Amino acid sequence: MIKVTNLKKTYPAQDQDAVQALRGIDFQVEPGEFYTLLGPSGCGKTTTLRCIAGFEEPEEGEIWIEDRLVYSSEKHINVPAPKRDYGIVFQSYAIWPHMTVFQNVAFPLVHGQRRVPKKEVNERVFRVLQLIQLEDLADRPAPFLSGGQQQRVALARALVHEPRVLLLDEPLSNLDAKLREDMRFEIRDLAKRLNITTLYVTHDQLEALTMADRVAVMNAGQIIQEGSSLDIYKVPSNRFVANFIGLANFLPGLVSASKKNGWGEVKTKTGNIRCAVSEDAAVGREVVVMIRPEDLTVCEGTARPDHNVLEARVDTVVFTGEMLDCWVSVSDQRLRMKVHPSTALEPGQSVQIYLAPERCRVIASSS
């Protein structure tokens, strides 16, 4: 378990106001949960992890690792980093180049705070090397490893003393795209098999969505929204989250009909859009309708829905293998649309597109 309460951190800055890196962060990672802090550069996610690890000292708040209070501004507790019980993997891996794979993984057991007898060192190292499928490379010098193998060694070193908590700071950012995809599933599977409470920091939305049990989206030192990957993607709480997680089209407008039979309407420049409107959205209120590119469909055949059908002109069509990535113009609004590659579309073509009401999300215009 990891628990963070009202965490605040400020960095001094020359010739300008101090930078508030963390503005009162609160979250809790349950035992065995895979929890991800996601956000753009400078949002505070790595600072949060470094405070938990003990590499940075916040000005205010509390930090718990398992059932132990490791930091409290009020109680003047600040446990040194080496004495906080966790494993950690950095973005750079920090592999010792003059050591073999075995020596790198064994380092925490031989030189760390929790040293163990030589016989147990061998047992633990080979046990964790088997988990990451590198037991045959135990004697290989670190410089002769691929990027993916180095990443596994760093992970094995973090796991060798059998921590209950694992901290991962953008560990896949230095890998190529195919290897990142493979390692995403390997890391999550390993954490789940070992039932390790995992805090994962990344700016990569795909990593967050595919790996996490819960995601916390951060911006400007605050957690903006927390939830499952599906909830964060399908029901973003504001425009920042919608725009940061995946791609999104935004149609500004005014609520023209309050909720009736489960649906309301928003008047936009492209026409009236039927969608779910919250009960507190009064008629005339400024809002934005958000819809994902993959949720726009091309009307084919003679049958047409009686709502949310827009006349559009195809501007660009790009074949990406698994889909057609298109831009279409509706009045003076350009929309992104992703459709099946078998769809017959070409630039300049006039089409009708359908926005399914259940896929249209209304968010406040000011968010």
C-alpha positions in Angstrom: 0.0 0.0 0.0 1.1 3.6 -0.8 -0.7 6.5 0.7 0.0 10.1 0.0 -1.8 13.0 1.8 -1.7 16.7 1.0 1.7 16.5 -0.5 3.2 19.9 -1.4 6.6 20.7 -2.9 8.0 24.0 -4.1 11.2 24.7 -6.0 13.0 28.0 -5.7 13.7 29.9 -8.9 16.1 32.7 -9.7 14.6 36.0 -10.8 11.0 34.7 -10.7 8.4 33.3 -8.3 9.0 29.9 -6.8 7.7 26.9 -8.7 4.9 25.0 -7.0 5.6 21.5 -8.2 3.0 19.8 -6.1 -0.1 21.6 -4.8 -1.7 19.2 -2.3 -1.5 15.7 -3.9 -3.8 13.0 -2.4 -4.0 9.4 -3.5 -3.8 5.8 -2.3 -2.5 2.7 -4.1 -4.1 -0.4 -2.7 -2.1 -3.6 -2.0 -1.3 -5.4 -5.2 -2.7 -2.6 -7.4 -0.9 -1.2 -10.5 -1.4 2.6 -10.2 -0.2 5.1 -12.8 0.6 8.8 -12.6 0.1 10.2 -16.1 0.7 13.7 -17.3 2.8 16.0 -19.5 6.4 17.1 -18.7 6.5 19.4 -15.6 3.1 18.3 -14.2 4.7 16.9 -11.0 4.5 13.2 -11.5 8.2 12.4 -11.2 8.5 14.8 -8.2 5.7 12.9 -6.5 7.6 9.6 -7.0 10.9 11.1 -5.9 9.2 12.3 -2.7 7.8 8.9 -2.0 11.2 7.4 -2.7 12.9 9.8 -0.3 15.0 11.6 -2.9 13.1 14.9 -2.5 11.7 16.4 0.8 8.3 18.0 0.5 7.3 21.0 2.6 4.0 19.5 3.7 2.0 16.2 3.8 2.3 12.6 4.8 3.6 9.5 2.9 2.9 5.9 3.9 4.7 2.9 2.5 2.9 -0.3 3.5 1.9 0.4 7.2 4.8 2.6 7.9 4.8 6.4 8.0 8.0 7.4 6.2 7.3 11.2 5.9 5.2 13.6 7.9 5.7 17.3 8.0 3.6 17.6 11.1 5.3 14.8 13.1 8.8 15.7 11.7 9.3 12.3 10.3 11.6 11.8 7.2 12.9 8.2 6.8 16.0 8.2 4.6 15.6 6.7 1.1 17.7 3.6 1.7 15.6 2.7 4.7 12.2 2.9 2.9 11.2 -0.6 1.8 10.7 -0.5 -2.0 12.2 -1.4 -5.3 12.8 1.2 -7.9 13.6 1.3 -11.7 14.7 4.6 -13.2 14.4 5.9 -16.7 18.1 5.5 -17.3 18.2 1.9 -15.8 21.4 2.8 -13.9 23.1 -0.5 -14.8 26.7 -0.8 -13.7 28.8 -1.2 -16.9 31.7 -2.9 -15.2 29.6 -5.7 -13.7 27.9 -8.8 -15.1 24.2 -9.4 -15.1 24.5 -11.4 -11.9 26.6 -8.8 -10.1 24.2 -6.0 -11.1 21.1 -7.9 -9.8 23.0 -9.1 -6.6 24.2 -5.6 -5.7 21.3 -4.7 -3.3 21.8 -8.0 -1.5 25.6 -7.6 -1.2 25.9 -3.9 -0.6 22.5 -2.7 0.4 20.7 -2.1 3.7 19.3 -5.7 3.8 22.4 -7.9 3.1 21.9 -11.6 3.0 24.3 -14.7 3.3 26.2 -15.6 0.1 24.2 -18.8 -0.4 20.9 -16.9 -0.3 22.3 -14.3 -2.7 22.7 -17.0 -5.4 19.3 -18.4 -4.8 17.5 -15.1 -4.9 19.4 -13.8 -8.0 18.8 -16.9 -10.1 15.1 -17.0 -9.0 14.5 -13.4 -10.2 16.6 -14.0 -13.4 14.3 -16.9 -14.2 11.3 -14.7 -13.7 12.6 -12.2 -16.3 14.0 -15.0 -18.5 17.7 -13.9 -18.3 19.2 -16.8 -16.3 21.3 -17.9 -19.3 22.9 -14.4 -19.4 24.0 -14.3 -15.8 27.7 -14.0 -16.6 27.3 -11.6 -19.5 28.9 -8.1 -19.1 26.3 -5.4 -18.9 27.6 -3.4 -21.9 26.8 -6.4 -24.1 23.1 -6.3 -23.3 20.3 -4.9 -25.6 18.1 -2.1 -24.3 15.4 -4.5 -23.5 17.7 -6.8 -21.6 19.1 -3.9 -19.6 15.6 -2.9 -18.7 15.0 -6.4 -17.4 18.1 -6.4 -15.4 17.1 -3.1 -13.7 13.7 -4.6 -13.0 15.3 -7.8 -11.5 17.6 -5.7 -9.3 14.5 -3.8 -8.0 12.7 -7.1 -7.2 15.6 -9.2 -5.9 15.1 -8.2 -2.2 11.4 -9.0 -2.6 9.9 -5.6 -1.9 6.1 -5.2 -1.4 6.2 -1.8 -3.3 7.7 -1.1 -6.7 8.3 2.4 -8.1 8.8 2.8 -11.8 9.9 6.1 -13.3 9.3 6.1 -17.1 11.3 2.8 -17.5 10.3 2.2 -21.1 11.0 5.6 -22.6 14.4 4.6 -24.0 13.2 1.6 -25.8 12.0 1.3 -29.4 8.2 1.1 -30.1 8.0 -2.7 -30.6 10.1 -3.4 -27.5 8.0 -1.0 -25.4 4.9 -2.8 -26.4 6.4 -6.2 -25.4 7.7 -4.8 -22.1 4.4 -3.2 -21.1 2.8 -6.6 -20.9 5.8 -8.2 -19.3 6.0 -5.7 -16.5 2.3 -5.7 -15.7 2.2 -9.5 -15.8 5.2 -9.8 -13.5 3.8 -7.2 -11.0 0.5 -9.1 -10.9 2.1 -12.5 -10.5 4.2 -11.3 -7.6 1.3 -9.3 -6.1 3.5 -6.2 -5.8 1.9 -2.7 -5.2 3.2 -0.7 -8.1 3.4 3.0 -8.8 4.2 3.7 -12.4 5.1 7.2 -13.7 4.7 8.0 -17.4 3.8 10.7 -20.0 2.8 7.9 -22.5 -1.0 7.6 -22.5 -0.9 4.2 -24.2 1.3 2.8 -21.4 -1.1 4.2 -18.8 -4.2 2.9 -20.5 -2.9 -0.6 -21.1 -1.0 -1.2 -17.9 -2.8 0.5 -15.0 -5.7 -0.7 -12.8 -6.2 3.0 -12.0 -4.9 6.1 -13.7 -4.3 9.5 -12.1 -4.1 12.3 -14.7 -1.9 15.2 -13.4 -1.4 18.8 -14.5 0.3 21.7 -12.9 1.0 19.9 -9.7 -2.5 18.5 -9.2 -4.4 15.3 -9.8 -7.1 16.3 -12.3 -9.0 13.0 -12.6 -8.6 9.5 -11.2 -10.2 6.3 -12.4 -10.0 3.2 -14.4 -8.4 3.4 -17.9 -11.9 3.0 -19.5 -13.5 5.7 -17.4 -10.7 8.2 -18.0 -10.9 7.6 -21.8 -14.7 7.4 -22.2 -15.8 9.9 -19.5 -13.1 12.6 -19.2 -14.0 15.1 -16.5 -12.7 18.1 -18.4 -11.2 19.3 -21.7 -7.6 18.9 -20.5 -8.1 15.2 -19.8 -10.1 14.6 -23.0 -7.4 16.2 -25.0 -4.5 14.6 -23.3 -5.9 11.0 -23.3 -6.2 10.0 -26.9 -7.6 12.2 -29.7 -10.8 14.2 -29.4 -13.1 16.5 -31.4 -14.6 19.4 -29.6 -17.8 21.1 -30.7 -18.6 24.3 -28.6 -22.3 25.2 -28.2 -25.2 26.1 -26.0 -27.6 23.7 -24.2 -30.8 24.0 -26.2 -32.9 21.3 -24.5 -32.7 20.1 -20.9 -32.6 16.4 -20.1 -35.6 14.5 -21.3 -36.0 10.8 -21.6 -32.3 10.5 -20.7 -31.2 12.9 -23.5 -30.6 16.6 -24.0 -29.4 18.7 -27.0 -26.6 21.1 -27.6 -26.8 23.7 -30.4 -23.5 24.0 -32.2 -22.4 25.7 -35.4 -22.6 22.3 -37.1 -26.2 21.7 -35.9 -28.1 20.4 -32.9 -26.3 17.5 -31.2 -28.3 15.0 -29.1 -26.3 13.8 -26.2 -26.4 13.0 -22.5 -26.7 16.3 -20.6 -26.3 16.5 -16.9 -29.3 17.6 -14.9 -27.6 20.8 -13.7 -26.9 22.0 -17.3 -29.5 24.7 -17.7 -30.7 25.8 -21.1 -28.5 28.4 -22.6 -25.4 27.2 -20.7 -22.1 27.2 -22.7 -20.7 23.7 -23.0 -18.5 21.6 -25.3 -19.5 18.4 -26.9 -16.6 15.9 -27.0 -16.5 12.9 -29.3 -13.6 10.6 -30.2 -12.5 10.2 -33.8 -13.3 6.4 -33.8 -16.9 7.2 -32.7 -17.7 9.1 -35.9 -19.2 6.8 -38.6 -20.0 7.3 -42.3 -23.7 6.9 -43.2 -24.0 4.3 -45.9 -27.1 3.1 -47.7 -30.4 4.9 -47.8 -31.4 4.5 -44.1 -30.4 7.5 -41.9 -30.8 8.2 -38.2 -33.2 11.1 -37.5 -30.6 13.0 -35.4 -26.8 13.8 -35.2 -26.3 13.4 -38.9 -24.0 16.1 -40.3 -23.1 17.0 -43.9 -19.4 16.9 -44.4 -16.6 17.2 -47.0 -13.6 14.8 -46.8 -10.4 16.9 -46.7 -7.7 14.2 -46.2 -7.5 10.5 -46.0 -4.4 8.6 -44.7 -4.2 4.8 -44.8 -2.5 3.5 -41.6 -3.0 -0.2 -42.2 -5.6 -0.8 -39.5 -7.7 2.2 -40.3 -8.3 5.3 -42.4 -7.3 8.4 -40.5 -9.3 11.3 -42.0 -10.1 15.0 -41.6 -13.5 16.2 -42.6 -15.0 19.7 -42.7 -18.5 20.4 -41.3 -19.3 24.0 -42.0 -16.2 25.8 -40.7 -15.4 23.0 -38.2 -12.8 20.4 -38.9 -13.3 17.0 -37.3 -10.9 14.0 -37.0 -12.4 10.7 -38.0 -11.0 7.1 -37.9 -12.9 4.5 -39.9 -12.4 0.9 -41.1 -9.9 0.7 -44.1 -12.6 -0.8 -46.3 -14.6 2.4 -46.2 -14.7 4.1 -49.6 -13.5 7.6 -48.9 -11.4 10.1 -50.9 -10.5 13.8 -50.6 -13.2 16.1 -51.9 -16.0 13.6 -51.4 -19.2 14.7 -49.8 -20.5 12.4 -47.0 -22.9 12.3 -44.1 -21.4 11.4 -40.8 -23.2 10.2 -37.7 -22.4 11.1 -34.1 -23.8 8.4 -31.8 -25.5 10.2 -28.9 -24.2 7.8 -26.3 -20.7 8.5 -27.5 -21.0 12.3 -27.2 -19.8 13.7 -23.9 -20.6 17.2 -22.6 -18.0 19.0 -20.7 -17.9 22.6 -19.3 -16.6 25.1 -21.8 -14.2 26.6 -19.3 -12.5 23.3 -18.3 
